[in-house]
Amino acid sequence: MGYSDLSTRLTGELLMDHDAAVRSEVYRFLVEATRAPTVPEVGGALGLGQAEVREAYQRLFIRRVLVLGEDGETILMAPPFSAVPTQHRVRVGSREYFANCAWDALGIPAALHAPAIVTSRCEQSYEPLTIRVEGNGPEAVACVAHFAVPAARWWEDIVFT
């Protein structure tokens, strides 16, 4: 392997390390604060410049780890968490999180390995829906989750989906 190849590989590995650190900090902050961190908050926690954090956000967006706002630095989604209010709420202990969809609402307790109460509504009748989630999964409830877009196409417009 030549010097150029080694340099390219090492640069890629460093970027992946930065990206992994940024991703971990985004999720850590979101879980603790129940909101998405700002670029300065992530940079401050990791000792990175804001440009480095923004660049990591872009790479994480490309890899479908984060969904960003039009400004390229506001986090809209860190699946299964929504950084903007939605009808899908998940209470874990004293903390309340928003989920991107019904599926993600069940993903939050799974990601946190914690019991939760999921509240949402039926989109046909607008009736409220509450699901308790324990260590062995969600309780049985009479409901149907409908996905209008096939999963293979979700990322064509993930905010709509």
Solvent accessible surface area in square Angstrom, and as a share of the most:
residue,aa,sasa,rsa
1,M,161,0.72
2,G,42,0.40
3,Y,183,0.69
4,S,79,0.51
5,D,86,0.45
6,L,70,0.35
7,S,45,0.29
8,T,96,0.56
9,R,119,0.44
10,L,81,0.40
11,T,72,0.42
12,G,30,0.29
13,E,77,0.34
14,L,110,0.55
15,L,67,0.34
16,M,102,0.46
17,D,93,0.48
18,H,58,0.26
19,D,2,0.01
20,A,57,0.44
21,A,39,0.30
22,V,0,0.00
23,R,113,0.41
24,S,71,0.46
25,E,14,0.06
26,V,0,0.00
27,Y,47,0.18
28,R,108,0.40
29,F,31,0.13
30,L,4,0.02
31,V,35,0.20
32,E,90,0.41
33,A,43,0.33
34,T,52,0.30
35,R,112,0.41
36,A,18,0.14
37,P,5,0.03
38,T,65,0.38
39,V,2,0.01
40,P,68,0.43
41,E,58,0.26
42,V,0,0.00
43,G,3,0.03
44,G,64,0.62
45,A,60,0.47
46,L,59,0.29
47,G,70,0.67
48,L,28,0.14
49,G,38,0.37
50,Q,79,0.35
51,A,60,0.47
52,E,73,0.33
53,V,0,0.00
54,R,89,0.33
55,E,93,0.42
56,A,0,0.00
57,Y,0,0.00
58,Q,77,0.34
59,R,60,0.22
60,L,0,0.00
61,F,85,0.36
62,I,131,0.66
63,R,107,0.39
64,R,139,0.51
65,V,25,0.15
66,L,0,0.00
67,V,4,0.03
68,L,18,0.09
69,G,16,0.15
70,E,190,0.85
71,D,91,0.47
72,G,17,0.16
73,E,51,0.23
74,T,67,0.39
75,I,6,0.03
76,L,45,0.22
77,M,20,0.09
78,A,0,0.00
79,P,44,0.28
80,P,22,0.14
81,F,3,0.01
82,S,7,0.05
83,A,31,0.24
84,V,66,0.38
85,P,105,0.66
86,T,37,0.21
87,Q,50,0.22
88,H,24,0.11
89,R,93,0.34
90,V,0,0.00
91,R,104,0.38
92,V,22,0.13
93,G,67,0.64
94,S,105,0.68
95,R,105,0.38
96,E,59,0.26
97,Y,5,0.02
98,F,43,0.18
99,A,0,0.00
100,N,31,0.16
101,C,32,0.19
102,A,44,0.34
103,W,155,0.54
104,D,24,0.12
105,A,1,0.00
106,L,62,0.31
107,G,23,0.22
108,I,0,0.00
109,P,3,0.02
110,A,66,0.51
111,A,53,0.41
112,L,43,0.21
113,H,170,0.76
114,A,26,0.20
115,P,81,0.51
116,A,7,0.05
117,I,66,0.33
118,V,7,0.04
119,T,51,0.30
120,S,18,0.11
121,R,96,0.35
122,C,54,0.32
123,E,99,0.44
124,Q,167,0.74
125,S,61,0.39
126,Y,138,0.52
127,E,106,0.47
128,P,113,0.71
129,L,48,0.24
130,T,63,0.37
131,I,15,0.08
132,R,117,0.43
133,V,11,0.06
134,E,95,0.43
135,G,86,0.82
136,N,148,0.76
137,G,23,0.22
138,P,74,0.46
139,E,77,0.35
140,A,107,0.83
141,V,51,0.30
142,A,112,0.87
143,C,63,0.38
144,V,140,0.80
145,A,59,0.46
146,H,152,0.68
147,F,82,0.34
148,A,83,0.64
149,V,27,0.16
150,P,79,0.50
151,A,67,0.52
152,A,104,0.81
153,R,125,0.46
154,W,55,0.19
155,W,75,0.26
156,E,121,0.54
157,D,78,0.40
158,I,36,0.18
159,V,92,0.53
160,F,146,0.61
161,T,54,0.31
